[in-house]
Amino acid sequence: DFLCISLVNGFTQLRYNLGDRTVILQTLQKVHANGNTWHSLNAGRVGNEGYLDLDGINVTQKASPGMNALDTHTDFFVGGVSSLNLVNPMAIENEPTGFTGCIREIVINNRELNLTVTDSKGGANIGDCDGTDCGYTVCKNNGTCQVENSGFSCSCPREWTGTMCEQSIHCSQNMCGSHALCIPQPSSFSYTCACPLGWTGKYCDNKIKFYIAKFVGNSYIKYTDPFYGKRDLRYSRLSLNFTTNQTEGLIAWMGKSEDEDNDFLAIGLANGALKVVINLGETISVPLMHSKYFTCSDGRWHFITVVQNQTCIKVYLDEELILFEDIDPQRKYTALNYGGICYFGGFEIGRKVNTVTTGLFQKEFTGKIKDVVLFQDSKKIQLMKAEGYNIHDGNSGN
């Protein structure tokens, strides 16, 4: 499998192969090779349907039946490769050669790559393209950069301040604790403080311990499984206790959630019903719904266990088997490659649940979670030692 963007005889070309055939898309117009014109390029695929957009002119390849997952486990190369024999002969029309020119603002699956010496894994023969202290995106949030004798200065839009326009004016005099995040609230000309695990209060200055995690709707916990490398991923298990009076919410997401191809096991509520969704590889299984139990949103404690035995999924609610399904009798994918990451209640601040889960779940969890156990571990995981924000002590009545 591969995905390759290249210049061919002045045109931009996208080629990709998902395992069965090579798809080739080429732009309708040539690029300007004068060395001083920036071009905007968008390229990618949804399933096996490709798209290529140069400066707003789009070319799309309608998909025919076939493979629809890109299985690559190599480094990501920009502008060239460490060895030309790494390039698949079908990935480029002519003999492979390195790129000469400037590249900036690379965004992969909505995540921008920092093209710096420290952020990249490696490289060779790269120079500074801008040639001034302004560089690219030195001034954040649409600030304008001016080159000066001593370096540069930023002229900031009205809502932003700081040397690089990186700070909201609403947060410039914030009183949030040293570990907290200041979240601007422009509509009320104010801010709120997002408290890291172990802290609470308006300004995150009250230290707490908790064994029951209380989620308030803008909360999340991200837990990294230290035993991930030793797990047999064909036999996964997740169990926990939860209580809520809400009919919607993501309770747990076992998986990296970085892009659409990541495996995951998800538990949540939809329309008051328990909803479990599994992705072991190429396609997301039909969500497993159980509508008999509308009592999940009744404010009482409920105990849920999800067991994955290769492609067979069992769901227990309050120790009663409520769902049992073989999601892929063909046994094409049998392991839950969750990357050692588990989210509870939501995702990182700024990442909305309905966006990250592509509508599988509508919003963040509001309620309490306790007694989380992974696989057949003898100990519950210590939520206090994870990463997260806006978690309250669920032991007290607050």
Sequence and secondary structure as in RCSB ss.txt:
>XXXX:A:sequence
DFLCISLVNGFTQLRYNLGDRTVILQTLQKVHANGNTWHSLNAGRVGNEGYLDLDGINVTQKASPGMNALDTHTD
FFVGGVSSLNLVNPMAIENEPTGFTGCIREIVINNRELNLTVTDSKGGANIGDCDGTDCGYTVCKNNGTCQVENS
GFSCSCPREWTGTMCEQSIHCSQNMCGSHALCIPQPSSFSYTCACPLGWTGKYCDNKIKFYIAKFVGNSYIKYTD
PFYGKRDLRYSRLSLNFTTNQTEGLIAWMGKSEDEDNDFLAIGLANGALKVVINLGETISVPLMHSKYFTCSDGR
WHFITVVQNQTCIKVYLDEELILFEDIDPQRKYTALNYGGICYFGGFEIGRKVNTVTTGLFQKEFTGKIKDVVLF
QDSKKIQLMKAEGYNIHDGNSGN
>XXXX:A:secstr
 EEEEEEETTEEEEEEESSS EEEEE SS    SSS    EEEEEETTEEEEEETTEEEEE   SS       S 
  SSS S GGGS GGG SSS     S     EETTEE   STTTSS  SS   SS STTTTT S TT EEEEETT
EEEEE  TTEESTTS EEGGGTT    TT EEEEEGGGTEEEEE BTTEESTTS EE   SSEEEEEEEEEEEE 
TTGGG  TTEEEEEEEEE S S EEEEEES  SSTT  EEEEEEETTEEEEEEE SSSB   EEE S GGGGSSS
 EEEEEEEETTEEEEEETTEEEEEEES TT S      TTEEEESS STT  HHHHTTTSS SB EEEEEEEEET
T SS   GGGSEEEEEEESSS  
